[in-house]
Amino acid sequence: MKPFHYVAILSVVAALALFVAGFSGAAGFALVLGTAVEIVGAMITGKQGNDTER
């Protein structure tokens, strides 16, 4: 996995923790941040899915 995948996974975990703690606005921001990181990472690497050439 690439580093941006780890950032996206951590942002989802953080969003869940924030939501449970009652900070729904911050949880929503964390989800948007994770999505943005995944989109930028896909743009940089050129990958849009799990299909790879072998």
C-alpha positions in Angstrom: 0.0 0.0 0.0 1.1 3.5 -0.7 1.4 6.2 2.0 -1.7 8.0 0.9 -3.7 4.8 1.5 -2.5 4.9 5.1 -3.5 8.5 5.5 -7.0 7.8 4.0 -7.5 4.8 6.4 -6.4 6.8 9.4 -8.7 9.6 8.5 -11.7 7.2 8.4 -10.7 5.7 11.8 -10.3 9.3 13.1 -13.7 10.2 11.7 -15.4 7.3 13.4 -13.7 8.2 16.7 -14.7 11.8 16.4 -18.3 10.9 15.6 -18.5 8.6 18.6 -17.0 11.3 20.8 -19.7 13.7 19.6 -17.7 15.9 17.2 -19.7 15.2 14.0 -18.5 18.3 12.2 -14.9 17.3 12.7 -15.8 13.7 11.7 -17.2 15.0 8.4 -14.1 17.0 7.7 -12.0 14.0 8.4 -14.0 12.0 5.9 -13.7 14.7 3.3 -10.0 14.9 3.9 -9.6 11.2 3.4 -11.5 11.3 0.2 -9.4 14.2 -1.1 -6.2 12.3 -0.3 -7.4 9.2 -2.2 -8.4 11.3 -5.2 -5.1 13.2 -5.3 -3.2 9.9 -4.8 -5.1 8.3 -7.7 -4.3 11.3 -9.9 -0.6 11.2 -9.0 -0.2 7.5 -9.6 -2.7 7.2 -12.5 -4.6 4.4 -10.8 -8.3 4.5 -10.8 -9.1 1.0 -9.6 -7.6 -2.4 -8.8 -7.0 -3.4 -12.5 -3.4 -3.9 -13.2 -1.6 -5.1 -16.3 0.3 -8.4 -15.9 
